[in-house]
Structure formats: C-alpha cells, structure tokens
Amino acid sequence: MGLLELDAENIVQAVQAWQPGPCLSEARCQASLRAFLQKQFARSTFLLEHPVGEGRADIYAQLRTFLGKGADVIVELKYDLMDRSEYLRLKGQIDEYIGNSPAEIVVLLCGKTKPEWVEKIRQYLAKLVSDRWFYRAYVVTKPITVRGKDGRFLPAAAPA
C-alpha cells in the first residue's frame, strides 16, 4: 500500500473517505463511487460492469502510479443487503471473481445490511483467500445519509 504501489488497501481507505450522500440505489452509489475514485487515483482506470468470468464486477479498478502498474481491484457493491437471495447471490459473485481473476476484492455494503451477514461475508472471503499468497479481500460497510428539511446531510443512524 502507498504511493509507489496501489492495491486494495488504498481503495478501502478511499471508500472510507467517500461520502455517498443521498445515493439511494446501488446504481447511484456505483456511479458516485466511481467518480470519487477516479478523482482520488487520477492515473488509474475504473471500469463499470466489467466482465469477470461469467459475471460482471460493479467497478473494476486498474490501479496505476507514476511508476507504473499497481494491483487490479474488484469493488462489488451491494445496497441494502437485507434479502437472503441477494446475500447468496453475493457469495456466488465472490466465487466467480476469485475463480476467474487475479484481482483483489473489496465488498462494499452500502445502506442497511443484516449485521450477521457482514461477519459471515468477512469469514467467507478470509476462507477463500487463505491459500493465496499476497491476495487481499476486504468487506467495508458504508451507511447512507439522507438530507434533512434544511438540505444538510443527516448523520447516519448508529447500527442497532
């Protein structure tokens, strides 16, 4: 991680700084995040809905610095992950990416997510990458804030 070689840890730090504001759908979060990442990593390329195996990664980052190529990172974004079928679909997408790409993975859970699924996804990723040297996979949660009547963003509600 750093200025000389960019990787998934740099993406995680950027995502933590990203303020999604009133993005109230997966597509709006995806577009907002891509624009934010492009500003943060100007030399890098960020592709939306990039084919990986039989699936499509929400954002496929080809990280670059002035010294050259960094890591490729898949950002898989889920908005309000509350439905079991969507949770199982996410696990299938992760399998597809790990089986068909050398890219590191960042799973970004925006909005509401069942708390037990966050930990299960972390454990699942850890198990899948445990036998791969220098391979990284992360789960990041990002609450979505909404605007109050005065137009200002309201603080995100604390998890229950």
C-alpha positions in Angstrom: 0.0 0.0 0.0 1.2 3.5 -0.7 2.2 5.9 -3.4 4.6 3.5 -5.1 2.3 0.6 -5.4 -1.5 0.9 -5.1 -3.7 -2.0 -4.0 -7.0 -2.9 -2.3 -5.9 -1.3 0.9 -5.8 2.1 -0.9 -9.3 1.5 -2.3 -10.5 0.7 1.2 -9.1 3.9 2.6 -10.7 5.9 -0.2 -14.0 4.2 0.3 -13.9 5.1 4.0 -13.4 8.8 3.0 -16.1 8.7 0.3 -19.4 10.5 1.3 -22.2 8.8 -0.7 -24.7 11.5 0.4 -28.2 10.8 -0.9 -27.4 7.9 -3.2 -30.5 5.8 -2.6 -29.8 3.0 -5.1 -27.0 0.7 -6.0 -26.6 2.3 -9.4 -26.3 5.8 -7.9 -23.8 4.6 -5.3 -21.8 2.9 -8.0 -21.6 6.0 -10.2 -20.8 8.3 -7.3 -18.1 5.9 -6.0 -16.5 5.5 -9.5 -16.3 9.3 -9.9 -14.8 9.7 -6.4 -12.2 7.0 -7.0 -11.3 8.5 -10.4 -10.5 11.8 -8.7 -8.5 10.1 -5.9 -6.5 8.0 -8.3 -6.2 10.1 -11.5 -3.7 7.8 -13.2 -5.9 4.7 -12.7 -8.8 3.3 -14.7 -12.2 2.4 -13.2 -14.5 0.3 -15.4 -18.2 -0.1 -14.6 -19.8 -3.5 -15.0 -16.6 -5.1 -16.2 -16.8 -8.8 -17.3 -15.1 -11.2 -14.9 -15.7 -14.9 -15.7 -19.4 -15.3 -16.1 -20.2 -12.3 -14.0 -19.8 -8.5 -14.1 -17.8 -6.6 -11.4 -19.5 -3.4 -10.4 -16.2 -1.5 -10.5 -13.0 -2.9 -11.8 -10.0 -0.8 -10.8 -6.8 -0.9 -12.8 -4.6 1.0 -10.4 -1.5 2.9 -11.6 1.0 5.3 -10.2 3.6 7.5 -11.9 6.0 4.5 -11.5 3.6 2.0 -13.3 1.0 -0.6 -12.7 -0.4 -1.4 -9.3 -3.0 -4.1 -8.4 -6.3 -4.7 -10.1 -9.2 -4.5 -7.6 -12.8 -5.6 -8.0 -15.3 -3.5 -6.0 -18.6 -5.4 -5.6 -21.2 -3.0 -4.2 -24.4 -4.1 -2.5 -27.1 -1.6 -1.4 -29.4 -2.5 1.5 -28.4 -6.2 1.6 -31.4 -7.5 3.6 -32.7 -10.2 1.2 -31.3 -13.8 1.6 -31.3 -14.4 -2.1 -29.2 -11.3 -2.7 -26.8 -12.4 0.1 -26.4 -15.8 -1.6 -26.0 -14.1 -5.0 -23.2 -12.0 -3.5 -21.4 -15.2 -2.3 -21.8 -16.6 -5.9 -20.3 -13.4 -7.3 -17.3 -13.6 -5.0 -16.7 -17.2 -6.0 -16.8 -16.2 -9.7 -14.3 -13.3 -9.2 -11.9 -15.4 -7.1 -12.0 -18.3 -9.6 -11.6 -16.1 -12.7 -9.5 -13.1 -11.8 -6.2 -12.3 -10.1 -7.8 -9.0 -8.9 -8.1 -8.3 -5.2 -11.6 -7.8 -3.9 -13.4 -5.1 -1.9 -17.0 -5.9 -1.0 -18.8 -2.6 -0.2 -22.1 -2.9 1.7 -24.0 0.4 1.5 -27.1 1.3 3.4 -28.6 -1.3 5.6 -27.2 -4.8 5.9 -28.1 -7.6 8.3 -25.2 -7.5 10.8 -24.7 -11.2 10.9 -24.2 -11.3 7.1 -21.3 -8.7 7.4 -19.3 -11.1 9.6 -20.3 -14.2 7.5 -19.1 -12.4 4.3 -15.8 -11.5 6.1 -15.3 -15.1 7.2 -16.2 -16.4 3.7 -13.7 -14.1 2.0 -11.0 -15.0 4.5 -11.5 -18.7 3.9 -11.4 -18.3 0.1 -8.2 -16.2 0.0 -6.4 -18.0 2.8 -4.4 -20.3 0.5 -3.5 -17.4 -1.9 -0.2 -15.6 -1.3 -0.4 -11.8 -1.3 -4.1 -11.9 -2.2 -6.3 -9.4 -0.4 -10.1 -9.2 0.2 -12.0 -6.8 2.3 -15.5 -6.0 3.5 -16.4 -2.4 4.1 -19.8 -1.1 5.4 -20.9 2.4 4.4 -24.2 3.8 5.8 -26.1 6.1 3.5 -27.0 9.5 4.9 -30.1 11.4 3.8 -30.8 15.2 3.8 -32.9 16.9 6.3 -35.5 19.6 5.5 -32.8 22.2 5.6 -30.9 20.4 2.8 -28.0 19.3 5.1 -26.9 15.7 5.3 -28.2 14.0 8.4 -25.8 11.7 10.4 -26.1 8.1 9.6 -28.1 6.1 12.2 -26.0 4.0 14.5 -26.3 0.3 13.9 -28.8 -1.5 16.1 
